[in-house]
Amino acid sequence: MQGRVLPLGVALAVGHPLGAGAGAADGPLHRPATVAPADRCLTWRSRGRDTLRVPESTAAARPGPTSPADPDRQLTTQGRERKQQLVDCAAQLFTERGFAETRIKDIVDAAGVAKGLFYWYFENKEALFAEVAADIRLRLRKHQASAIDPEADPLRQIRQGAQASVQFMAENAHFFSLLEVETGAVTEASRRKGTAQHISDVRTIILRGQDAGVIVDEEPDLLALAVVGTVGYHSHHHRTGRTNVGIEDLSRFVARSVVKVLAADDAAAAAALAE
């Protein structure tokens, strides 16, 4: 099942030249000007706010990418909860203040834990940010997996994945905006990692579609970039308030556009677009 997941949106959010990062400078980032009180991110996830929705358990299940902790060490239930608390609060503060302006002290104060506990799970703030970015990529893949029919032909899977990606990126707009406007080694690494994963997975599905005769016989890498560009630019314009089209209509439009670009012929397009 995992091999069929189409991570269309990851590279859009993580800065491919044809993705959501492109043109970010000419669109506003809607980030609250006020800072969060110390107890805010202990409950923010339950408030239904339009902000990053960090997964409930995936971040807590694995150590930070550069954590000094033994990667094979098993965390207790309390340890997983504490680590997740740090990830939740960091995600909230990063989206509100930006990466550079968020201090480790701010994160531990918001989480209500000692600073020393932070270093039990993460080597530094960069490691924590990398884990937050990895979580959003994983959550996107899970969202796509729930939307993609594993029995459908590859072109239809691309349509389903594109539509799900646009919707997911709109629901998590604050974090994707953060990746667009932030600069530096840590955010660049996150963008590059997401781009590489995205291109590889989309290309795999395109190759299957070409073998099946439903996707046009063109260079797979260029076709994958076409998917990235279509989903990315439309998501970016929606995120920066430059289109009034509702997200449901926009996601359907993007999915149709991608199918029409990739389809080998009218019959393949019609089959992929049939409800």
CORPE-V143637 format. One record per run of one state. SS is the DSSP state (helix for helix, strand for strand, loop for the rest). FROM is the first residue (numbers start at 1). LEN is the number of residues. If there is no record, write none. Layout:
{{SS,FROM,LEN} {SS,FROM,LEN}}
//
This chain:
{{loop,1,1} {helix,2,3} {loop,5,5} {helix,10,4} {loop,14,10} {helix,24,3} {loop,27,13} {helix,40,3} {loop,43,1} {helix,44,4} {loop,48,11} {helix,59,3} {loop,62,15} {helix,77,21} {loop,98,6} {helix,104,8} {loop,112,3} {helix,115,7} {loop,122,3} {helix,125,23} {loop,148,6} {helix,154,18} {loop,172,1} {helix,173,9} {loop,182,3} {helix,185,28} {loop,213,2} {strand,215,1} {loop,216,4} {helix,220,20} {loop,240,7} {helix,247,16} {strand,263,1} {loop,264,2} {helix,266,8} {loop,274,2}}
//
